[in-house]
Amino acid sequence: MVDRPFLRGARFIEGTPVINPAVPDFSTLTQLVRVGDIPSEDAALVEDIWCVSNEAYPDDAGMYTAEFGLYVYAPNQSAPATSFPMMIGKYEIGLSGGKDGLPQPILLPSTNAPTPQTGNTNLLRPIMIGKMEGLYLEKGYILCVGYLGAGGSTTTFTPSGSLSASGVTWFAQGGFY
């Protein structure tokens, strides 16, 4: 049972991209949620993750985007003395075309917790067919984000190859139990 809700955030500005997104160095990632800093924290449920672009680039010649990776830094189950970041997903975030200031949701896996089933059962997202979305983090796990560089869409541009001083903000919301 969640008894300590949280809202955590991190801002990315003028960042240097992660060199190897598949196997990133932990020092190149930014922590969003860390579980176990307080002895009473046994785990956490991250119910929602979203990002907000502060960039406000115009759509002059195409769409400006940036790519980010979402990672869980966790113990290696086959060698518990070691830990490494595991990629949950790669996301291309819109920086222009009215995306500035607009929360851009991140799709999370479905959970086992039941919800009342309502609406059209032919829809694709789990929350729409009676399942919750979320991410359970055990004690010792850390939810991280890494800036991977300019987006890779078809007509994608970045003005300098990096984020500006305005940047992009990531948020995670949930609770410890």
N, C-alpha and C positions, 0 to 999 in steps of 0.2 A: 504494500500500500504506500503510495507516494505521500510523504509527510512534509517535505521541504521543496516547494516549487522553485524553479530557477529560470532565468532568462540570461543567456550569455551571448556576448558579441565580440567580434574582432573586425578591425578595418584593415584593408589592404591598400597601400598607396605605393606608387613608384617602385613596385616590387621586382626583384630578380626572380625569374621563373625557376621552379624546381628542375634540376638537371635531368634526373631519371624518374619520370612519373610512376613507372611500374615498381621501382624499388627506391623510394626517396629516402634521403637522410632525414632523420627525425628533426634535426636542427633547422631544416628548411621549411618545416610545417608550422602552422599557427594553431595553438590549442583553443578549442571552443569549450569542451566540457571534460573535466578530469574527475574521476570517481575514486574516492578513498582517501582524500586529504584529511577528512575528519573521521575518527574511528567509528562513529555511528553510521557512516555511509556504507551500505552493503552493495548497492547498485543504483542505477539511474535508468529512467525511461525518457528518451528524447522523443517528444510527440510531434515536433514540428521544426523544420529547418528552412530558412529562406534567406535570400540575399537582396540587397538594395544597392543599385548603382547610383553613385553621386556624380557620375561623369558628365552627363548631358551633352554628348556629342551630336551634331546635326547629321541627318541622313543626306549628305551632299552627294556622295558617290557610291554609297553602299552602307551596309550595316556594320557598326563598330561592335565588336564582341571581345570577350576574354574568356579563357578556359580555366576552370578550377577543378581540383581533385578533392574528394572527401575521403578521409582515411580514419580507420580505427587503429590506434597503437595498442597492441595487445600482446600478452605472453604467447610464445610459441608453444602449442600444446604438446608437441613431440619433444621439446627441450625447454621446460618451463623456466630455466634460468635466463633464457634469452627472450627479447621482445623485438617486434618489428612492426612498421606501419603496413596495414593491408588496405588497398583501395576498395571503397564501397561503390564509388561511381565517379564519372567525369562529366562535368557540366559546362555548357557554353552559356555565358551570361550576356544578355543584351545590354549595351551601354548607350544606345542611341534610339531614335525613333519613338520618343516618349517613354522610354524605359526608366529614365532617371527618376528616382524617388518612388518607384513602383515596386512593391515586394514581389519577388520572383520565387515561387515555391519550389522546393526540392522534393521529389518523389521518394518516399521511404518504403521499406518492405512492410508487408502486412504482418500483423501480430496475431497471437492466439486469442486475445481478449475479444469476446463477442460484443457486437453492437446490434441494436434493433435493425432488422433488415427493412429498408424502405426504398422506394423508387424503382427504377428500371434495372433489372438484374443482368441485362446485356451490356452494361457499361464496363469499361476496362479497369478503372481504379478500384482497389480493394475497399476504400471507404464508401464507395457508391453501391457496393453489393453486400454491405453488412459487416465488413471487417474494419478494424482500426489499422492505421499505419503508425509505425514508430520504430524505434531502435533501442533495444535493451543493451545496457553497458554494465558489465560486471565490475567489481572492485578491482582497481588497478588499470582499467581501460581508460584511454584518452581519445576523445573525438577531435580530429584535426582537419584543417583545410590547407591546401597548398595552391599557390598561384602557378599555373602551368604555362601562361603566356597568352599571346594573341589567339583569338578564336579561329576556327578552321572552316567556317561557313563559306558558301560560294562567293559572295562579294563581301569579304570581310576586310576591315581596315583597322589599324590602330595608328594614332598619330605619331607615336614615338617608339613603338615596340614594347612599351611598358605602360602601366597605369599612370594616371596623372596624380597630382597631389590631392585631388578630390576622392579618388578611389572607389572601392566597393566594400560594403559592410555585410558580414555574414552574421546570422543570428541562429541560436538553438534555444528551444523552449521545452521544458519538461519538468521532471522532479526527481529527487533522491528518495530512496527508501532503504 
